[in-house]
């Protein structure tokens, strides 16, 4: 990404306050570039899929990445979004 992605601030006191910045727009070309970069992962590498998905992407973007890597020996660590979707690979 060429721009700052976003800032998220959490204030913890008696109550928690969240200030979440706007997600960047990710074009289809940038998405394809990301998938191409995943080709550089090697057996035994770790991939963490976590956090909110920018609104410009399909809500199943993390599942799509997990599927893209499913036939490789990449250790995948899932955040809540994938766990809620029932991802098992």
N, CA, C and O atoms as a CHARMM CRD file, in Angstrom:
* protein
*
  356
    1    1 UNK  N      0.84600  -1.16900   0.00000 PROA 1      0.00000
    2    1 UNK  CA     0.00000   0.00000   0.00000 PROA 1      0.00000
    3    1 UNK  C      0.89500   1.23600   0.00000 PROA 1      0.00000
    4    1 UNK  O      1.88400   1.30700   0.73000 PROA 1      0.00000
    5    2 UNK  N      0.54600   2.15800  -0.79100 PROA 2      0.00000
    6    2 UNK  CA     1.33600   3.37500  -0.88700 PROA 2      0.00000
    7    2 UNK  C      0.95700   4.39900   0.17800 PROA 2      0.00000
    8    2 UNK  O      1.76600   5.26600   0.50900 PROA 2      0.00000
    9    3 UNK  N     -0.24600   4.31600   0.71600 PROA 3      0.00000
   10    3 UNK  CA    -0.70500   5.29000   1.69900 PROA 3      0.00000
   11    3 UNK  C     -0.74600   4.66300   3.08700 PROA 3      0.00000
   12    3 UNK  O     -0.64200   3.44600   3.24000 PROA 3      0.00000
   13    4 UNK  N     -0.89800   5.50700   4.08200 PROA 4      0.00000
   14    4 UNK  CA    -1.09100   5.01900   5.44300 PROA 4      0.00000
   15    4 UNK  C     -2.40300   4.25400   5.45900 PROA 4      0.00000
   16    4 UNK  O     -3.40700   4.73800   4.93600 PROA 4      0.00000
   17    5 UNK  N     -2.40900   3.07400   6.04900 PROA 5      0.00000
   18    5 UNK  CA    -3.63300   2.27800   6.03100 PROA 5      0.00000
   19    5 UNK  C     -4.69600   2.87200   6.93900 PROA 5      0.00000
   20    5 UNK  O     -5.79000   3.17800   6.46400 PROA 5      0.00000
   21    6 UNK  N     -4.42500   3.04400   8.19900 PROA 6      0.00000
   22    6 UNK  CA    -5.34200   3.70900   9.11500 PROA 6      0.00000
   23    6 UNK  C     -4.78900   3.66500  10.52500 PROA 6      0.00000
   24    6 UNK  O     -3.83100   2.94800  10.81400 PROA 6      0.00000
   25    7 UNK  N     -5.40600   4.43700  11.38900 PROA 7      0.00000
   26    7 UNK  CA    -5.04800   4.43400  12.79500 PROA 7      0.00000
   27    7 UNK  C     -6.24700   3.95400  13.60100 PROA 7      0.00000
   28    7 UNK  O     -7.38200   4.33900  13.32100 PROA 7      0.00000
   29    8 UNK  N     -5.99900   3.12900  14.58400 PROA 8      0.00000
   30    8 UNK  CA    -7.01400   2.70300  15.53800 PROA 8      0.00000
   31    8 UNK  C     -6.48800   3.00400  16.93100 PROA 8      0.00000
   32    8 UNK  O     -5.35100   2.66900  17.26000 PROA 8      0.00000
   33    9 UNK  N     -7.31000   3.63000  17.73600 PROA 9      0.00000
   34    9 UNK  CA    -6.90900   3.99100  19.09400 PROA 9      0.00000
   35    9 UNK  C     -7.90600   3.38600  20.06500 PROA 9      0.00000
   36    9 UNK  O     -9.11600   3.48700  19.86600 PROA 9      0.00000
   37   10 UNK  N     -7.39900   2.76100  21.11200 PROA 10     0.00000
   38   10 UNK  CA    -8.24500   2.22800  22.17000 PROA 10     0.00000
   39   10 UNK  C     -7.82500   2.86300  23.47900 PROA 10     0.00000
   40   10 UNK  O     -6.65000   2.84300  23.84400 PROA 10     0.00000
   41   11 UNK  N     -8.79300   3.42700  24.18300 PROA 11     0.00000
   42   11 UNK  CA    -8.54300   4.02900  25.48200 PROA 11     0.00000
   43   11 UNK  C     -9.16600   3.12700  26.54100 PROA 11     0.00000
   44   11 UNK  O    -10.37100   2.87400  26.52100 PROA 11     0.00000
   45   12 UNK  N     -8.34800   2.65100  27.45400 PROA 12     0.00000
   46   12 UNK  CA    -8.84500   1.75100  28.49400 PROA 12     0.00000
   47   12 UNK  C     -8.91000   2.50300  29.81200 PROA 12     0.00000
   48   12 UNK  O     -7.92000   3.07400  30.26700 PROA 12     0.00000
   49   13 UNK  N    -10.06300   2.49400  30.40300 PROA 13     0.00000
   50   13 UNK  CA   -10.30200   3.06900  31.72800 PROA 13     0.00000
   51   13 UNK  C    -11.41500   2.22800  32.32800 PROA 13     0.00000
   52   13 UNK  O    -11.43400   1.01100  32.14400 PROA 13     0.00000
   53   14 UNK  N    -12.34100   2.85200  33.04100 PROA 14     0.00000
   54   14 UNK  CA   -13.48000   2.08800  33.54900 PROA 14     0.00000
   55   14 UNK  C    -14.28600   1.52300  32.38800 PROA 14     0.00000
   56   14 UNK  O    -14.84300   0.42900  32.47400 PROA 14     0.00000
   57   15 UNK  N    -14.33700   2.28900  31.29800 PROA 15     0.00000
   58   15 UNK  CA   -14.97000   1.82700  30.06600 PROA 15     0.00000
   59   15 UNK  C    -13.95600   1.96900  28.93900 PROA 15     0.00000
   60   15 UNK  O    -13.09300   2.84700  28.97000 PROA 15     0.00000
   61   16 UNK  N    -14.06800   1.10500  27.95700 PROA 16     0.00000
   62   16 UNK  CA   -13.15400   1.18200  26.81400 PROA 16     0.00000
   63   16 UNK  C    -13.76200   2.06800  25.73400 PROA 16     0.00000
   64   16 UNK  O    -14.95700   1.98800  25.45200 PROA 16     0.00000
   65   17 UNK  N    -12.93400   2.90500  25.14000 PROA 17     0.00000
   66   17 UNK  CA   -13.34800   3.76500  24.03600 PROA 17     0.00000
   67   17 UNK  C    -12.49600   3.41900  22.82300 PROA 17     0.00000
   68   17 UNK  O    -11.27400   3.30900  22.92100 PROA 17     0.00000
   69   18 UNK  N    -13.14600   3.25000  21.69100 PROA 18     0.00000
   70   18 UNK  CA   -12.43000   2.95600  20.45200 PROA 18     0.00000
   71   18 UNK  C    -12.60700   4.10000  19.46600 PROA 18     0.00000
   72   18 UNK  O    -13.70900   4.61800  19.29000 PROA 18     0.00000
   73   19 UNK  N    -11.52400   4.48300  18.83300 PROA 19     0.00000
   74   19 UNK  CA   -11.54800   5.44900  17.74300 PROA 19     0.00000
   75   19 UNK  C    -10.91000   4.73500  16.55600 PROA 19     0.00000
   76   19 UNK  O     -9.70000   4.51300  16.53100 PROA 19     0.00000
   77   20 UNK  N    -11.73300   4.37700  15.57500 PROA 20     0.00000
   78   20 UNK  CA   -11.25800   3.60200  14.43000 PROA 20     0.00000
   79   20 UNK  C    -11.26500   4.45800  13.17800 PROA 20     0.00000
   80   20 UNK  O    -12.28000   5.05800  12.82300 PROA 20     0.00000
   81   21 UNK  N    -10.12400   4.50500  12.51700 PROA 21     0.00000
   82   21 UNK  CA   -10.01100   5.24800  11.27200 PROA 21     0.00000
   83   21 UNK  C    -10.67700   4.51300  10.11800 PROA 21     0.00000
   84   21 UNK  O    -11.05300   3.34700  10.24100 PROA 21     0.00000
   85   22 UNK  N    -10.81500   5.19400   9.02100 PROA 22     0.00000
   86   22 UNK  CA   -11.42800   4.63300   7.81800 PROA 22     0.00000
   87   22 UNK  C    -10.42300   3.72100   7.11900 PROA 22     0.00000
   88   22 UNK  O     -9.24400   4.05500   7.00100 PROA 22     0.00000
   89   23 UNK  N    -10.89800   2.57900   6.66400 PROA 23     0.00000
   90   23 UNK  CA   -10.04700   1.64000   5.92900 PROA 23     0.00000
   91   23 UNK  C     -9.68900   2.20000   4.56300 PROA 23     0.00000
   92   23 UNK  O    -10.45300   2.97600   3.98900 PROA 23     0.00000
   93   24 UNK  N     -8.53000   1.81100   4.03800 PROA 24     0.00000
   94   24 UNK  CA    -8.15600   2.28000   2.69700 PROA 24     0.00000
   95   24 UNK  C     -8.95800   1.55200   1.62100 PROA 24     0.00000
   96   24 UNK  O     -9.49500   0.47000   1.85900 PROA 24     0.00000
   97   25 UNK  N     -9.03100   2.15100   0.44800 PROA 25     0.00000
   98   25 UNK  CA    -9.62900   1.46400  -0.70000 PROA 25     0.00000
   99   25 UNK  C     -8.55300   0.57400  -1.30500 PROA 25     0.00000
  100   25 UNK  O     -7.44200   1.02600  -1.58200 PROA 25     0.00000
  101   26 UNK  N     -8.88900  -0.68500  -1.50600 PROA 26     0.00000
  102   26 UNK  CA    -7.94900  -1.63200  -2.11500 PROA 26     0.00000
  103   26 UNK  C     -8.52500  -2.02600  -3.47000 PROA 26     0.00000
  104   26 UNK  O     -9.60700  -2.60600  -3.55200 PROA 26     0.00000
  105   27 UNK  N     -7.80000  -1.71000  -4.51100 PROA 27     0.00000
  106   27 UNK  CA    -8.26400  -1.99700  -5.87500 PROA 27     0.00000
  107   27 UNK  C     -8.08900  -3.48600  -6.18900 PROA 27     0.00000
  108   27 UNK  O     -7.38800  -4.20600  -5.47800 PROA 27     0.00000
  109   28 UNK  N     -8.73200  -3.92500  -7.25500 PROA 28     0.00000
  110   28 UNK  CA    -8.58400  -5.32500  -7.66800 PROA 28     0.00000
  111   28 UNK  C     -7.14100  -5.60600  -8.06700 PROA 28     0.00000
  112   28 UNK  O     -6.64700  -6.71500  -7.85800 PROA 28     0.00000
  113   29 UNK  N     -6.45700  -4.61400  -8.64000 PROA 29     0.00000
  114   29 UNK  CA    -5.04700  -4.79700  -8.99100 PROA 29     0.00000
  115   29 UNK  C     -4.20200  -4.98300  -7.73100 PROA 29     0.00000
  116   29 UNK  O     -3.31600  -5.83800  -7.70900 PROA 29     0.00000
  117   30 UNK  N     -4.46100  -4.19900  -6.68400 PROA 30     0.00000
  118   30 UNK  CA    -3.72000  -4.35100  -5.42800 PROA 30     0.00000
  119   30 UNK  C     -4.00600  -5.70900  -4.78600 PROA 30     0.00000
  120   30 UNK  O     -3.11400  -6.32200  -4.20000 PROA 30     0.00000
  121   31 UNK  N     -5.25000  -6.17500  -4.89700 PROA 31     0.00000
  122   31 UNK  CA    -5.61000  -7.48800  -4.35800 PROA 31     0.00000
  123   31 UNK  C     -4.80800  -8.58000  -5.07900 PROA 31     0.00000
  124   31 UNK  O     -4.26000  -9.47900  -4.44100 PROA 31     0.00000
  125   32 UNK  N     -4.74500  -8.49600  -6.39500 PROA 32     0.00000
  126   32 UNK  CA    -3.98000  -9.46800  -7.17600 PROA 32     0.00000
  127   32 UNK  C     -2.49300  -9.40800  -6.81700 PROA 32     0.00000
  128   32 UNK  O     -1.82400 -10.44000  -6.76100 PROA 32     0.00000
  129   33 UNK  N     -1.97900  -8.20300  -6.57400 PROA 33     0.00000
  130   33 UNK  CA    -0.57900  -8.05200  -6.15700 PROA 33     0.00000
  131   33 UNK  C     -0.34400  -8.72400  -4.80700 PROA 33     0.00000
  132   33 UNK  O      0.69500  -9.34900  -4.59500 PROA 33     0.00000
  133   34 UNK  N     -1.30200  -8.59600  -3.90200 PROA 34     0.00000
  134   34 UNK  CA    -1.18500  -9.26900  -2.59600 PROA 34     0.00000
  135   34 UNK  C     -1.12100 -10.78400  -2.78200 PROA 34     0.00000
  136   34 UNK  O     -0.26800 -11.45000  -2.19500 PROA 34     0.00000
  137   35 UNK  N     -2.01900 -11.32100  -3.59500 PROA 35     0.00000
  138   35 UNK  CA    -2.00500 -12.76300  -3.83000 PROA 35     0.00000
  139   35 UNK  C     -0.67400 -13.19800  -4.44700 PROA 35     0.00000
  140   35 UNK  O     -0.15400 -14.26100  -4.10900 PROA 35     0.00000
  141   36 UNK  N     -0.12800 -12.39200  -5.33900 PROA 36     0.00000
  142   36 UNK  CA     1.17300 -12.71100  -5.93400 PROA 36     0.00000
  143   36 UNK  C      2.27600 -12.72600  -4.88100 PROA 36     0.00000
  144   36 UNK  O      3.18000 -13.55900  -4.93800 PROA 36     0.00000
  145   37 UNK  N      2.20300 -11.81000  -3.92700 PROA 37     0.00000
  146   37 UNK  CA     3.19400 -11.77900  -2.85400 PROA 37     0.00000
  147   37 UNK  C      3.10000 -13.02900  -1.98000 PROA 37     0.00000
  148   37 UNK  O      4.10600 -13.48500  -1.43700 PROA 37     0.00000
  149   38 UNK  N      1.90000 -13.57800  -1.84400 PROA 38     0.00000
  150   38 UNK  CA     1.73000 -14.79900  -1.05000 PROA 38     0.00000
  151   38 UNK  C      2.45700 -15.98100  -1.68300 PROA 38     0.00000
  152   38 UNK  O      2.79800 -16.94400  -0.99700 PROA 38     0.00000
  153   39 UNK  N      2.69300 -15.90600  -2.98600 PROA 39     0.00000
  154   39 UNK  CA     3.43200 -16.96800  -3.66700 PROA 39     0.00000
  155   39 UNK  C      4.86100 -17.06500  -3.14200 PROA 39     0.00000
  156   39 UNK  O      5.51000 -18.09500  -3.32300 PROA 39     0.00000
  157   40 UNK  N      5.36100 -16.02000  -2.50100 PROA 40     0.00000
  158   40 UNK  CA     6.70800 -16.02300  -1.93700 PROA 40     0.00000
  159   40 UNK  C      6.81900 -16.75000  -0.60500 PROA 40     0.00000
  160   40 UNK  O      7.92400 -16.97400  -0.11000 PROA 40     0.00000
  161   41 UNK  N      5.67300 -17.12300  -0.01800 PROA 41     0.00000
  162   41 UNK  CA     5.73200 -17.89100   1.23100 PROA 41     0.00000
  163   41 UNK  C      6.27400 -19.28400   0.94500 PROA 41     0.00000
  164   41 UNK  O      6.00500 -19.86200  -0.10800 PROA 41     0.00000
  165   42 UNK  N      7.03800 -19.81500   1.89200 PROA 42     0.00000
  166   42 UNK  CA     7.61400 -21.15500   1.72800 PROA 42     0.00000
  167   42 UNK  C      7.09100 -22.07100   2.82400 PROA 42     0.00000
  168   42 UNK  O      6.58600 -21.60700   3.84700 PROA 42     0.00000
  169   43 UNK  N      7.21500 -23.37500   2.60300 PROA 43     0.00000
  170   43 UNK  CA     6.75900 -24.35600   3.59300 PROA 43     0.00000
  171   43 UNK  C      7.27000 -23.99500   4.97700 PROA 43     0.00000
  172   43 UNK  O      8.45000 -23.70200   5.17300 PROA 43     0.00000
  173   44 UNK  N      6.35000 -24.02400   5.92900 PROA 44     0.00000
  174   44 UNK  CA     6.70400 -23.73000   7.31200 PROA 44     0.00000
  175   44 UNK  C      6.50000 -22.27700   7.70500 PROA 44     0.00000
  176   44 UNK  O      6.55900 -21.95000   8.89000 PROA 44     0.00000
  177   45 UNK  N      6.25900 -21.38500   6.72400 PROA 45     0.00000
  178   45 UNK  CA     5.98800 -19.98600   7.04500 PROA 45     0.00000
  179   45 UNK  C      4.64500 -19.87100   7.77100 PROA 45     0.00000
  180   45 UNK  O      3.80700 -20.76900   7.70000 PROA 45     0.00000
  181   46 UNK  N      4.46200 -18.75600   8.46600 PROA 46     0.00000
  182   46 UNK  CA     3.21900 -18.46800   9.17100 PROA 46     0.00000
  183   46 UNK  C      2.49800 -17.31900   8.47200 PROA 46     0.00000
  184   46 UNK  O      3.12600 -16.38500   7.97400 PROA 46     0.00000
  185   47 UNK  N      1.17700 -17.40500   8.44500 PROA 47     0.00000
  186   47 UNK  CA     0.34400 -16.33500   7.89100 PROA 47     0.00000
  187   47 UNK  C     -0.73600 -16.03400   8.91500 PROA 47     0.00000
  188   47 UNK  O     -1.51400 -16.91400   9.28400 PROA 47     0.00000
  189   48 UNK  N     -0.78200 -14.78300   9.37700 PROA 48     0.00000
  190   48 UNK  CA    -1.79900 -14.35900  10.33200 PROA 48     0.00000
  191   48 UNK  C     -2.87300 -13.60000   9.57000 PROA 48     0.00000
  192   48 UNK  O     -2.58500 -12.61700   8.88700 PROA 48     0.00000
  193   49 UNK  N     -4.10500 -14.05700   9.68800 PROA 49     0.00000
  194   49 UNK  CA    -5.24700 -13.40800   9.04900 PROA 49     0.00000
  195   49 UNK  C     -6.15100 -12.90500  10.16400 PROA 49     0.00000
  196   49 UNK  O     -6.84300 -13.68800  10.81400 PROA 49     0.00000
  197   50 UNK  N     -6.14000 -11.60300  10.37900 PROA 50     0.00000
  198   50 UNK  CA    -6.86300 -11.04600  11.51100 PROA 50     0.00000
  199   50 UNK  C     -7.19000  -9.58700  11.25600 PROA 50     0.00000
  200   50 UNK  O     -6.57700  -8.95100  10.39900 PROA 50     0.00000
  201   51 UNK  N     -8.13300  -9.06400  11.97900 PROA 51     0.00000
  202   51 UNK  CA    -8.50100  -7.65700  11.87600 PROA 51     0.00000
  203   51 UNK  C     -9.66500  -7.45500  10.92200 PROA 51     0.00000
  204   51 UNK  O    -10.10700  -8.39100  10.25600 PROA 51     0.00000
  205   52 UNK  N    -10.15100  -6.23700  10.86300 PROA 52     0.00000
  206   52 UNK  CA   -11.28900  -5.94900   9.99800 PROA 52     0.00000
  207   52 UNK  C    -10.85300  -5.93400   8.53700 PROA 52     0.00000
  208   52 UNK  O     -9.70200  -5.63800   8.21600 PROA 52     0.00000
  209   53 UNK  N    -11.78700  -6.25700   7.67600 PROA 53     0.00000
  210   53 UNK  CA   -11.52700  -6.30500   6.24200 PROA 53     0.00000
  211   53 UNK  C    -12.01500  -4.98900   5.64000 PROA 53     0.00000
  212   53 UNK  O    -13.15200  -4.58900   5.88700 PROA 53     0.00000
  213   54 UNK  N    -11.17700  -4.30800   4.85600 PROA 54     0.00000
  214   54 UNK  CA   -11.61300  -3.05600   4.24200 PROA 54     0.00000
  215   54 UNK  C    -12.89700  -3.24300   3.43500 PROA 54     0.00000
  216   54 UNK  O    -13.09700  -4.28400   2.80800 PROA 54     0.00000
  217   55 UNK  N    -13.75200  -2.24700   3.45400 PROA 55     0.00000
  218   55 UNK  CA   -15.05300  -2.34400   2.77700 PROA 55     0.00000
  219   55 UNK  C    -14.92500  -2.51800   1.26300 PROA 55     0.00000
  220   55 UNK  O    -15.87400  -2.95900   0.61400 PROA 55     0.00000
  221   56 UNK  N    -13.78000  -2.18300   0.69700 PROA 56     0.00000
  222   56 UNK  CA   -13.58500  -2.33300  -0.74700 PROA 56     0.00000
  223   56 UNK  C    -13.31900  -3.78600  -1.15200 PROA 56     0.00000
  224   56 UNK  O    -13.29100  -4.10500  -2.34100 PROA 56     0.00000
  225   57 UNK  N    -13.12500  -4.66100  -0.16500 PROA 57     0.00000
  226   57 UNK  CA   -12.88200  -6.07700  -0.45200 PROA 57     0.00000
  227   57 UNK  C    -14.11200  -6.91700  -0.12800 PROA 57     0.00000
  228   57 UNK  O    -14.97700  -6.51100   0.64900 PROA 57     0.00000
  229   58 UNK  N    -14.17100  -8.08000  -0.73400 PROA 58     0.00000
  230   58 UNK  CA   -15.19700  -9.07100  -0.42100 PROA 58     0.00000
  231   58 UNK  C    -15.10500  -9.41500   1.06000 PROA 58     0.00000
  232   58 UNK  O    -14.00300  -9.56000   1.58900 PROA 58     0.00000
  233   59 UNK  N    -16.23800  -9.55000   1.73500 PROA 59     0.00000
  234   59 UNK  CA   -16.20500  -9.85600   3.16900 PROA 59     0.00000
  235   59 UNK  C    -15.56500 -11.21000   3.47000 PROA 59     0.00000
  236   59 UNK  O    -15.22400 -11.49000   4.61900 PROA 59     0.00000
  237   60 UNK  N    -15.40200 -12.03800   2.46200 PROA 60     0.00000
  238   60 UNK  CA   -14.75400 -13.34200   2.63000 PROA 60     0.00000
  239   60 UNK  C    -13.29300 -13.31600   2.19600 PROA 60     0.00000
  240   60 UNK  O    -12.72800 -14.36100   1.87000 PROA 60     0.00000
  241   61 UNK  N    -12.68000 -12.14800   2.18700 PROA 61     0.00000
  242   61 UNK  CA   -11.30200 -12.00600   1.70000 PROA 61     0.00000
  243   61 UNK  C    -10.34200 -12.92700   2.44900 PROA 61     0.00000
  244   61 UNK  O     -9.47600 -13.54600   1.82900 PROA 61     0.00000
  245   62 UNK  N    -10.48100 -13.02800   3.76800 PROA 62     0.00000
  246   62 UNK  CA    -9.57900 -13.90300   4.52600 PROA 62     0.00000
  247   62 UNK  C     -9.79300 -15.36400   4.15700 PROA 62     0.00000
  248   62 UNK  O     -8.83100 -16.12200   4.03200 PROA 62     0.00000
  249   63 UNK  N    -11.03800 -15.75900   3.98400 PROA 63     0.00000
  250   63 UNK  CA   -11.31700 -17.13600   3.55700 PROA 63     0.00000
  251   63 UNK  C    -10.73100 -17.39300   2.17400 PROA 63     0.00000
  252   63 UNK  O    -10.22600 -18.48000   1.89500 PROA 63     0.00000
  253   64 UNK  N    -10.80400 -16.38700   1.31700 PROA 64     0.00000
  254   64 UNK  CA   -10.22700 -16.51600  -0.03000 PROA 64     0.00000
  255   64 UNK  C     -8.71600 -16.71500   0.05400 PROA 64     0.00000
  256   64 UNK  O     -8.15000 -17.52300  -0.68200 PROA 64     0.00000
  257   65 UNK  N     -8.06200 -15.97400   0.95600 PROA 65     0.00000
  258   65 UNK  CA    -6.61100 -16.13900   1.13100 PROA 65     0.00000
  259   65 UNK  C     -6.30800 -17.52200   1.68400 PROA 65     0.00000
  260   65 UNK  O     -5.38200 -18.18500   1.21500 PROA 65     0.00000
  261   66 UNK  N     -7.07200 -17.96800   2.67200 PROA 66     0.00000
  262   66 UNK  CA    -6.86000 -19.30000   3.24600 PROA 66     0.00000
  263   66 UNK  C     -7.01900 -20.37900   2.17300 PROA 66     0.00000
  264   66 UNK  O     -6.25200 -21.34000   2.12800 PROA 66     0.00000
  265   67 UNK  N     -8.01500 -20.20900   1.32200 PROA 67     0.00000
  266   67 UNK  CA    -8.22600 -21.16400   0.23400 PROA 67     0.00000
  267   67 UNK  C     -7.05900 -21.11300  -0.75500 PROA 67     0.00000
  268   67 UNK  O     -6.60800 -22.15600  -1.22900 PROA 67     0.00000
  269   68 UNK  N     -6.57500 -19.93400  -1.06400 PROA 68     0.00000
  270   68 UNK  CA    -5.44600 -19.75100  -1.97400 PROA 68     0.00000
  271   68 UNK  C     -4.21300 -20.50300  -1.46700 PROA 68     0.00000
  272   68 UNK  O     -3.42300 -21.02600  -2.25400 PROA 68     0.00000
  273   69 UNK  N     -4.06200 -20.54800  -0.14200 PROA 69     0.00000
  274   69 UNK  CA    -2.89800 -21.20100   0.46800 PROA 69     0.00000
  275   69 UNK  C     -3.17700 -22.64600   0.90900 PROA 69     0.00000
  276   69 UNK  O     -2.29500 -23.29600   1.47000 PROA 69     0.00000
  277   70 UNK  N     -4.37300 -23.14600   0.66500 PROA 70     0.00000
  278   70 UNK  CA    -4.79100 -24.42200   1.24500 PROA 70     0.00000
  279   70 UNK  C     -3.96700 -25.63000   0.80900 PROA 70     0.00000
  280   70 UNK  O     -3.87400 -26.60300   1.55800 PROA 70     0.00000
  281   71 UNK  N     -3.37800 -25.59700  -0.35800 PROA 71     0.00000
  282   71 UNK  CA    -2.61400 -26.75900  -0.82300 PROA 71     0.00000
  283   71 UNK  C     -1.12800 -26.65200  -0.48800 PROA 71     0.00000
  284   71 UNK  O     -0.31100 -27.41100  -1.01000 PROA 71     0.00000
  285   72 UNK  N     -0.78100 -25.70200   0.38900 PROA 72     0.00000
  286   72 UNK  CA     0.62300 -25.49200   0.76300 PROA 72     0.00000
  287   72 UNK  C      0.79000 -25.67500   2.25500 PROA 72     0.00000
  288   72 UNK  O     -0.17100 -25.55000   3.01400 PROA 72     0.00000
  289   73 UNK  N      2.00600 -25.96900   2.67600 PROA 73     0.00000
  290   73 UNK  CA     2.30300 -26.18400   4.09200 PROA 73     0.00000
  291   73 UNK  C      2.62000 -24.84700   4.77600 PROA 73     0.00000
  292   73 UNK  O      3.73200 -24.62200   5.25600 PROA 73     0.00000
  293   74 UNK  N      1.61200 -23.97400   4.80600 PROA 74     0.00000
  294   74 UNK  CA     1.73800 -22.66700   5.44800 PROA 74     0.00000
  295   74 UNK  C      0.90300 -22.71700   6.72100 PROA 74     0.00000
  296   74 UNK  O     -0.27000 -23.08900   6.67700 PROA 74     0.00000
  297   75 UNK  N      1.49100 -22.34700   7.84900 PROA 75     0.00000
  298   75 UNK  CA     0.75000 -22.31300   9.11500 PROA 75     0.00000
  299   75 UNK  C     -0.12500 -21.06900   9.11700 PROA 75     0.00000
  300   75 UNK  O      0.37000 -19.95100   8.98000 PROA 75     0.00000
  301   76 UNK  N     -1.42700 -21.27200   9.27300 PROA 76     0.00000
  302   76 UNK  CA    -2.35500 -20.14700   9.25200 PROA 76     0.00000
  303   76 UNK  C     -2.91100 -19.91200  10.65300 PROA 76     0.00000
  304   76 UNK  O     -3.36800 -20.84200  11.31700 PROA 76     0.00000
  305   77 UNK  N     -2.86600 -18.67000  11.08500 PROA 77     0.00000
  306   77 UNK  CA    -3.41500 -18.27200  12.38000 PROA 77     0.00000
  307   77 UNK  C     -4.57700 -17.34600  12.08300 PROA 77     0.00000
  308   77 UNK  O     -4.42200 -16.33200  11.40300 PROA 77     0.00000
  309   78 UNK  N     -5.75100 -17.70800  12.60500 PROA 78     0.00000
  310   78 UNK  CA    -6.96100 -16.98700  12.26200 PROA 78     0.00000
  311   78 UNK  C     -7.43800 -16.08500  13.38900 PROA 78     0.00000
  312   78 UNK  O     -7.37100 -16.44300  14.56500 PROA 78     0.00000
  313   79 UNK  N     -7.91600 -14.92000  13.00900 PROA 79     0.00000
  314   79 UNK  CA    -8.58300 -14.02400  13.93400 PROA 79     0.00000
  315   79 UNK  C    -10.05200 -14.37700  14.01400 PROA 79     0.00000
  316   79 UNK  O    -10.50400 -15.33400  13.38600 PROA 79     0.00000
  317   80 UNK  N    -10.77800 -13.62500  14.76700 PROA 80     0.00000
  318   80 UNK  CA   -12.19800 -13.89500  15.03700 PROA 80     0.00000
  319   80 UNK  C    -13.03500 -13.97600  13.76900 PROA 80     0.00000
  320   80 UNK  O    -13.94200 -14.80500  13.69300 PROA 80     0.00000
  321   81 UNK  N    -12.76000 -13.14200  12.77000 PROA 81     0.00000
  322   81 UNK  CA   -13.57100 -13.11100  11.55200 PROA 81     0.00000
  323   81 UNK  C    -13.61900 -14.48700  10.87600 PROA 81     0.00000
  324   81 UNK  O    -14.69300 -14.94500  10.48700 PROA 81     0.00000
  325   82 UNK  N    -12.47500 -15.14100  10.73500 PROA 82     0.00000
  326   82 UNK  CA   -12.43900 -16.45900  10.10300 PROA 82     0.00000
  327   82 UNK  C    -13.04300 -17.52000  11.00500 PROA 82     0.00000
  328   82 UNK  O    -13.70900 -18.43400  10.51900 PROA 82     0.00000
  329   83 UNK  N    -12.82700 -17.42000  12.29000 PROA 83     0.00000
  330   83 UNK  CA   -13.39700 -18.39500  13.22000 PROA 83     0.00000
  331   83 UNK  C    -14.92200 -18.32200  13.14700 PROA 83     0.00000
  332   83 UNK  O    -15.59500 -19.35200  13.15200 PROA 83     0.00000
  333   84 UNK  N    -15.47300 -17.09100  13.07800 PROA 84     0.00000
  334   84 UNK  CA   -16.91700 -16.92700  12.96600 PROA 84     0.00000
  335   84 UNK  C    -17.44900 -17.51600  11.66800 PROA 84     0.00000
  336   84 UNK  O    -18.58200 -17.99700  11.62600 PROA 84     0.00000
  337   85 UNK  N    -16.64400 -17.48500  10.60700 PROA 85     0.00000
  338   85 UNK  CA   -17.07200 -18.03400   9.31400 PROA 85     0.00000
  339   85 UNK  C    -16.88800 -19.54900   9.26400 PROA 85     0.00000
  340   85 UNK  O    -17.27000 -20.18500   8.28300 PROA 85     0.00000
  341   86 UNK  N    -16.30400 -20.13300  10.31600 PROA 86     0.00000
  342   86 UNK  CA   -16.14100 -21.57500  10.36800 PROA 86     0.00000
  343   86 UNK  C    -14.96500 -22.08900   9.56200 PROA 86     0.00000
  344   86 UNK  O    -14.96700 -23.25300   9.16200 PROA 86     0.00000
  345   87 UNK  N    -13.97000 -21.27200   9.31200 PROA 87     0.00000
  346   87 UNK  CA   -12.79800 -21.68700   8.53600 PROA 87     0.00000
  347   87 UNK  C    -12.05100 -22.77100   9.28500 PROA 87     0.00000
  348   87 UNK  O    -11.82500 -22.65900  10.49000 PROA 87     0.00000
  349   88 UNK  N    -11.66400 -23.82800   8.57000 PROA 88     0.00000
  350   88 UNK  CA   -11.00300 -24.94700   9.22100 PROA 88     0.00000
  351   88 UNK  C     -9.68000 -25.31100   8.59200 PROA 88     0.00000
  352   88 UNK  O     -8.95500 -26.13000   9.15700 PROA 88     0.00000
  353   89 UNK  N     -9.32000 -24.74100   7.43800 PROA 89     0.00000
  354   89 UNK  CA    -8.08900 -25.16300   6.76200 PROA 89     0.00000
  355   89 UNK  C     -6.85800 -24.60900   7.43600 PROA 89     0.00000
  356   89 UNK  O     -5.74000 -24.87100   6.99100 PROA 89     0.00000
